[in-house]
Amino acid sequence: MPSDLQTPVDLATRDLAERLDVDPASIEVVRVEGVTWPDGSLGCPEPGMNYTQALVDGYRIELRVDGTTYLFHGRTDGDPFECPAERATDPIANPDI
């Protein structure tokens, strides 16, 4: 995992642990990657919303608890937020982030 993404991973893990009322140690970090989102929705568009049409550097975090996967998205300079799998869209891969 890129060291600059440790803080977002810690924040996402803590958020998920609190919401599910589980020990953070029971949360598996499946994937962490720097990405470029294709627009301001950060890969999690809400129906009926409009977003800036500009590339946004960010990250995607995949966590797992008891076999259930949770996705967290964010921008490089922002905190992670959970994105429901049914709304999640793919980023443009960017290994330099």
C-alpha positions as CSV (number, residue, x, y, z in Angstrom):
1,M,0.0,0.0,0.0
2,P,1.3,3.4,-0.8
3,S,2.4,5.2,2.4
4,D,0.5,8.3,1.5
5,L,-2.8,6.3,1.5
6,Q,-2.3,5.0,5.1
7,T,-4.3,7.8,6.6
8,P,-7.4,7.3,4.3
9,V,-7.2,3.6,5.0
10,D,-7.1,4.2,8.8
11,L,-10.1,6.6,8.5
12,A,-12.1,4.2,6.4
13,T,-11.4,1.3,8.7
14,R,-12.3,3.3,11.8
15,D,-15.6,4.6,10.1
16,L,-16.6,1.1,9.1
17,A,-15.8,-0.4,12.5
18,E,-17.9,2.2,14.3
19,R,-20.9,1.8,11.9
20,L,-20.8,-2.0,12.1
21,D,-19.8,-2.1,15.8
22,V,-16.9,-4.4,15.1
23,D,-13.2,-4.5,16.2
24,P,-11.1,-2.6,13.6
25,A,-8.7,-5.5,13.7
26,S,-11.4,-7.8,12.2
27,I,-11.5,-5.6,9.0
28,E,-9.5,-6.9,6.1
29,V,-7.9,-4.4,3.8
30,V,-8.4,-6.1,0.4
31,R,-7.2,-3.4,-2.0
32,V,-5.9,0.2,-1.9
33,E,-5.0,2.1,-5.0
34,G,-4.4,5.5,-6.3
35,V,-6.7,6.4,-9.1
36,T,-8.0,9.2,-11.3
37,W,-11.7,9.6,-11.1
38,P,-13.3,10.6,-14.4
39,D,-15.4,13.3,-12.9
40,G,-16.4,15.1,-9.6
41,S,-18.6,12.2,-8.5
42,L,-15.4,10.4,-7.4
43,G,-16.8,7.2,-8.9
44,C,-19.9,7.2,-6.8
45,P,-22.6,9.2,-8.8
46,E,-25.9,9.8,-7.2
47,P,-29.0,9.6,-9.6
48,G,-30.2,13.0,-10.7
49,M,-27.0,14.8,-9.7
50,N,-24.6,16.7,-12.0
51,Y,-20.9,16.7,-11.5
52,T,-17.9,18.6,-12.7
53,Q,-16.5,17.1,-15.9
54,A,-12.8,17.1,-14.9
55,L,-10.3,14.4,-13.9
56,V,-9.9,14.1,-10.1
57,D,-6.9,12.4,-8.5
58,G,-7.9,10.2,-5.6
59,Y,-8.0,6.7,-4.3
60,R,-10.2,3.6,-3.9
61,I,-10.2,1.4,-0.8
62,E,-11.8,-2.0,-0.6
63,L,-12.4,-3.5,2.9
64,R,-14.0,-6.8,3.9
65,V,-15.8,-7.8,7.0
66,D,-17.3,-11.3,7.5
67,G,-17.3,-11.9,3.7
68,T,-19.0,-8.6,2.8
69,T,-17.0,-6.1,0.8
70,Y,-17.2,-2.3,1.4
71,L,-15.9,0.3,-1.0
72,F,-14.5,3.7,0.0
73,H,-13.7,6.4,-2.5
74,G,-12.0,9.8,-2.0
75,R,-10.0,12.5,-3.6
76,T,-6.3,12.9,-2.8
77,D,-6.9,15.8,-0.5
78,G,-10.1,14.5,1.1
79,D,-11.4,12.0,3.5
80,P,-12.8,8.6,2.3
81,F,-16.6,8.0,2.1
82,E,-18.4,4.7,1.6
83,C,-19.7,4.1,-1.9
84,P,-22.5,1.5,-2.2
85,A,-21.4,-1.2,-4.7
86,E,-24.5,-0.5,-6.9
87,R,-23.4,3.1,-7.5
88,A,-19.6,2.5,-7.8
89,T,-18.0,3.1,-11.2
90,D,-14.5,2.4,-12.3
91,P,-11.7,4.9,-12.1
92,I,-9.0,5.6,-14.7
93,A,-6.0,3.7,-13.2
94,N,-3.2,6.0,-12.2
95,P,-0.2,4.3,-10.6
96,D,1.6,7.5,-9.9
97,I,-0.7,8.6,-7.1
